[in-house]
Amino acid sequence: MVFGCCMKGPGYLTPIDAMSGPKEALMYLACIYSGTGIEKPDYLATVDVEPNSPTYSKVIHRLPMPYIGDELHHFGWNACSSCHKDPSAVRRFLIMPAFLSGHIYVIDTQKNPRAPTLHKVVESTDIEQKTGLAYPHTTHCLASGDIMVSFLGDKDGNAKGSGFLLLDTEFNVKGRWEKPGHSPPFGSDFWYQPRHNTMISSEFGAPVAYTKGFHLQDVADGLYGSNLNVYSWPGGELKQTMELGNAGLLTLEVRFLHDPSKDTGFVVCALSGNVVRFFKKADGSWDHEVAITVEPIKVKNWVLPEMPGLVTECLISLDDRYLYFVNWLHGDLRQYNIEDPTKPILTGQVWIGGLLQKGSPIVAVAEDGSEWQIDVPKVQENRLRGGPQMFQLSLDGKRLYITNSLFSTWDRQFYPELVEKGSHMLLIDVDTKQGGLAINPNFFVDFGSEPEGPSLAHEMRYPGGDCTSDIWV
């Protein structure tokens, strides 16, 4: 299937053109056994999302990786809309880094989109020997045909190894992208905006800390980040560091507006409970401000007297109208109108799990001392486990698919039932005119009933691209 205009490369000429693309029929989903106690390899699941199909809302194929203990996490494409002007480029291969082992898997989706195959393994030893990098996270395709992957540390789990790997079109290690001496203090996500000659990266933390679970002492000891790093693009020089301080503890997903002429974007700051807007100033430097704050909730029967929302993921609709983000601990998904990005307006909210739902031992405490919990609805008679985490929006912005695993070690720490019973995948119907979110009762994928045992579901991709993998130049 060819997406976009005739005689062009992959993707679409503009984000608005992408919104008229084909409706999704398949979903590729990273599923994890690492950290669950099941000694099986992680796998790529193919889910049928075509409502008229007899296998709708079912896993129709599973591709196991060749190793055990990978922890598949974020993944992307070998080519996207950044290569749209290159007729020789094809969106064919999924690039799947393994968060713990450091391998990078190249998956061929073209031979049979319903049953992808393993094309190549970029071994972690090769990456470490040539670049010193370990713990890969985010991957983006570049207009040059190269692929760029952010890393969070070195082989010993120290954040000093943070940096960016380049793979060529044949998936060979080219080296590091950033100039020598310009590596960030911590690694996490990144997004580039070529018309502003800028790439911005975020800071999660040192692998030696987060791989053992979350502990506040590690934050106090400086093992987690709170900055945004501004690079020249494509030069790779670290031009500026925006220090967010306590307002930006654990900066995670970075999203520029899709319109490549825009010089603004957002980043979620997990522990601080903030969504921060970053923007370019008249003098060419960058600044930031807190755009949205999720206040912590007073609770009983938990490890702390107050529970942060833990804002862990966000995305922006292709028309730059709506921002979505999740509170993994509180359990809600939110939609904000950002047509004026300086004044986000809450337009939709739905509760789909969390630690505060009815039946949980944890109760919230109001200012007057009264106690409350959230009435989270069942879906097809299934009680929703864990909290909302990874999601993907349809090209037209009307359907949002969502899973609930963050990272196996943290899943076990905060949601042990999720590890024992497995993830699930939901569909949220989106009102794109007035705003609003609603659970679709006809869609439920239960990864607790997988053939090899309950698995944890994380990031998702469509064969035709999506709003978190495509970048326009």
Summary of the structure (lengths in Angstrom):
residues: 473
radius of gyration: 20.5
end to end distance: 23.2
largest distance: 65.1
contacts: 1771
relative contact order: 0.14
helix: 11%
strand: 38%
